[in-house]
Amino acid sequence: MDIKNKTVIITGASSGIGEATALKLSKEGANVVLTARRKERLQELKSKIEKDSVVIQTMRYMELLKELKKSEN
């Protein structure tokens, strides 16, 4: 499956499988939206991913839910 230029939402991205998934998919050219409870860990991951010149967005779960509700209206 070609993931390049696809947008992927990854929950639990601040550590473990979520973090590994974010790193792998971003290296394959995906645009990743990272969500987790620990904003500071998300910022660290964002810094790692931006070295590969991938545009990403980070937000906490509740922020993501608010944005999704806005888009439904």
Secondary structure, DSSP 8 states (H G I E B T S, - for coil): ---TT-EEEEETTTSHHHHHHHHHHHHTT-EEEEEES-HHHHHHHHHHHHTTT---EEEEHHHHHHHHHHHH-
